[in-house]
Each structure stands twice: as C-alpha cells, then as structure tokens.
Amino acid sequence: MKKILVLCTGNSCRSQIAEGYLRYFANGKAEIYSAGMKTHGVNPKAVAIMKEDGIDISQHTSNNIDEYYNIDFDFVITVCDNAKENCPFFPSKAKRFHQNFPDPAPATGTENEILNEFRIVQQMIKGYCEKFILEYL
C-alpha cells in the first residue's frame, strides 16, 4: 500500500485539509499522514469547513515531522513554500510534490468572511487531492 505524507508549516490547516481529502479520494488504497515543521494544533475552522463537505477531521492530531522519519513514504507533498524550503531530507524513495496554497488562518473580517477564505483554499486543495489520487494511485 502506498504511503503519502502531506507537509506544512504547523500541521493545523492546509495539511489537515489535504490529509482529509487524500483519505477520502484514496478510499482505503493508501496510508495518508500529515505533519508540520512545528505543531500548532488542528484549526477549528478547518474542521468546520471540512464537516460542511461531509469529511470529519475532528479526530486528526497535529504531528511533527520528526514522528515520521522511520516511515518509508512513496510520496511527500508540501502544501506551502515554507515547508518545501525547510523540508528535511527523507532517506527514502519518496517522490516529492509541491503546491503552495494560501494560508487562510490569518484571514480577518466577520466570521463568515473568514470562513469564506477557508472555503476558497479548501476547494483548491480538494481539486489538487482528487487529481493527485487519480494520477498516482
């Protein structure tokens, strides 16, 4: 079974959304992990917008990249430029992919305006994940 790791800066939003969609689209055909260079906890707004789309990420945890050094990944996907630039070397055959998604976490405005920023990024990530699974699994 293929193993996929999604990396981001804090493993709180973009990588959590990607993990949720990759799991959904892979439908049990891959093991999906996500991690960050640091751990910031799972963003409640990411949980909320994923729930709107029928995907429950409320039990996800924010993990540090150090937890996964012993796993031989097939694919490593960085979802922000910071993670790509600071991603540690993985002693594996992992094929690397990169797609920089905007970070919705610093969005300001009304609650609805902030959630709309999250939804915009969510839809970008959803499309990327669906295409990734179709191409590589």
C-alpha positions as CSV (number, residue, x, y, z in Angstrom):
1,M,0.0,0.0,0.0
2,K,1.3,3.5,-0.9
3,K,2.2,5.9,1.9
4,I,1.6,9.6,1.4
5,L,2.9,12.4,3.7
6,V,1.5,15.9,3.5
7,L,3.8,18.6,5.0
8,C,3.0,22.2,6.0
9,T,4.4,24.7,8.5
10,G,2.2,24.0,11.5
11,N,0.1,21.0,10.5
12,S,-3.0,22.9,11.6
13,C,-5.0,23.8,8.4
14,R,-3.8,23.2,4.8
15,S,-2.1,19.8,5.5
16,Q,-5.1,18.7,7.6
17,I,-7.5,19.5,4.8
18,A,-5.3,17.7,2.3
19,E,-5.0,14.7,4.6
20,G,-8.8,14.6,4.8
21,Y,-9.3,14.8,1.1
22,L,-6.5,12.4,0.2
23,R,-8.0,9.8,2.6
24,Y,-11.4,10.4,1.0
25,F,-10.3,10.1,-2.6
26,A,-7.9,7.2,-1.9
27,N,-10.8,5.3,-0.3
28,G,-8.5,2.9,1.7
29,K,-6.0,2.4,-1.1
30,A,-3.2,4.4,0.6
31,E,-2.0,5.3,4.0
32,I,-2.2,9.1,4.5
33,Y,-0.2,11.1,7.0
34,S,0.3,14.8,7.7
35,A,2.8,16.7,9.7
36,G,4.4,20.1,10.2
37,M,7.7,21.6,10.8
38,K,6.1,22.6,14.1
39,T,2.7,21.7,15.6
40,H,0.0,24.3,16.1
41,G,-3.0,22.1,16.8
42,V,-5.8,21.4,14.3
43,N,-7.5,24.6,13.3
44,P,-11.2,24.5,14.4
45,K,-12.2,26.4,11.2
46,A,-10.6,23.8,9.1
47,V,-12.6,21.2,11.0
48,A,-15.8,23.2,10.4
49,I,-15.4,23.7,6.7
50,M,-14.5,20.0,6.1
51,K,-17.6,19.0,8.0
52,E,-19.6,21.1,5.6
53,D,-18.3,18.9,2.8
54,G,-19.0,15.7,4.7
55,I,-15.5,14.9,5.9
56,D,-14.7,14.6,9.6
57,I,-11.2,15.7,10.5
58,S,-12.1,16.4,14.1
59,Q,-10.0,13.4,15.4
60,H,-6.9,14.4,13.4
61,T,-3.9,15.4,15.5
62,S,-1.2,17.9,14.8
63,N,2.0,16.0,14.3
64,N,5.7,17.0,14.0
65,I,7.7,15.7,11.0
66,D,10.2,14.1,13.5
67,E,7.5,11.5,14.3
68,Y,7.7,10.0,10.8
69,Y,11.4,9.6,10.0
70,N,11.2,5.9,10.2
71,I,8.3,5.5,7.6
72,D,9.3,4.8,4.0
73,F,7.0,7.2,2.2
74,D,6.2,6.8,-1.5
75,F,5.1,10.4,-1.9
76,V,5.7,13.6,0.1
77,I,3.6,16.6,-0.8
78,T,4.4,20.0,0.6
79,V,1.5,22.4,0.6
80,C,3.3,25.6,1.5
81,D,6.5,27.2,0.4
82,N,7.9,27.3,3.9
83,A,7.6,23.6,4.3
84,K,9.2,23.0,0.8
85,E,12.1,25.2,1.6
86,N,12.7,23.7,5.1
87,C,11.6,20.1,4.5
88,P,14.2,17.8,6.0
89,F,15.8,15.1,3.8
90,F,14.0,11.8,3.9
91,P,16.2,8.8,3.5
92,S,13.6,7.1,1.3
93,K,12.5,6.7,-2.3
94,A,9.7,9.2,-1.8
95,K,8.7,11.2,-4.9
96,R,8.3,14.9,-3.9
97,F,5.5,17.1,-5.0
98,H,4.8,20.8,-4.2
99,Q,1.8,23.0,-4.4
100,N,1.7,26.3,-2.5
101,F,-1.8,27.0,-1.1
102,P,-2.6,30.3,0.5
103,D,-2.8,30.2,4.3
104,P,-6.4,31.0,5.4
105,A,-5.5,31.1,9.1
106,P,-4.6,34.8,9.3
107,A,-7.8,35.9,7.5
108,T,-9.7,38.8,9.1
109,G,-13.2,40.1,9.0
110,T,-16.5,38.8,10.1
111,E,-16.8,35.1,10.9
112,N,-18.5,34.5,7.6
113,E,-15.7,36.3,5.7
114,I,-13.1,34.3,7.5
115,L,-14.9,31.0,6.8
116,N,-15.2,32.0,3.1
117,E,-11.4,32.4,2.9
118,F,-11.1,28.9,4.4
119,R,-13.6,27.6,1.8
120,I,-11.7,29.1,-1.1
121,V,-8.5,27.3,0.0
122,Q,-10.4,24.2,0.8
123,Q,-11.7,24.0,-2.8
124,M,-8.2,24.5,-4.2
125,I,-6.9,21.7,-2.0
126,K,-9.8,19.4,-2.8
127,G,-9.2,19.7,-6.6
128,Y,-5.5,19.1,-6.1
129,C,-6.0,16.0,-4.0
130,E,-8.6,14.4,-6.3
131,K,-6.3,14.9,-9.3
132,F,-3.3,13.6,-7.3
133,I,-5.1,10.4,-6.3
134,L,-6.4,9.8,-9.9
135,E,-2.8,10.2,-11.3
136,Y,-0.7,8.4,-8.8
137,L,-2.8,5.7,-7.2
